[in-house]
Amino acid sequence: MSLVNVQDIMTKEVISVHPDMPLLEAAKILSERNFDGVPVVDTDNKLVGILTEYDLISKESMIHLPTFQKILQNIKVFKKDQSEFQKEIQEISLLVVRDVMNTDPLTLGEQATFMEVLDAFRNHHRVNPIPVIDSDRRVVGVVSRFDILKPLHALS
């Protein structure tokens, strides 16, 4: 295992989002691809943040899952007052990734060892995936908890 590094196990075909992407579109990517998170990159593919499922449900700004739950709980009220319902939908549709992304994500360098990857996941339980970046902060891959198991499959 000591010869294995992050480049051996990471996913190199990275799906990322941009900070100005509509949040609903980014959430759809997470949902349809069954991702826990995606890197947020600028036009030069430099990491500016990460968007995770956790970000979609935990931000304190009355948006995302809590807002959807609020709408569902009050659907009868909204049927009576269409303007209130439209207001809630409008607020959600105006949100972009930058409104909720984590701007200081945990990262790994492209030369990280397997043990450094393991330690990152051990020490940061909620983090998944972890962007792998080069010296210019360009995303070269992502590593997930699932990727850690890849070397073990080779042993069997």
CORQUIRA-V430175 format. One record per helix or strand. SS is the DSSP state (H for helix, E for strand). FROM is the first residue (numbers start at 1). TO is the last residue. If there is no record, write none. Layout:
SS,FROM,TO
SS,FROM,TO
This chain:
E,5,5
H,6,9
E,11,11
E,17,18
E,22,22
H,23,33
E,37,41
E,46,52
H,53,58
H,65,73
H,75,80
H,82,94
E,96,96
H,97,99
E,102,102
E,107,109
E,113,113
H,114,123
E,130,133
E,138,143
H,145,148
H,150,155
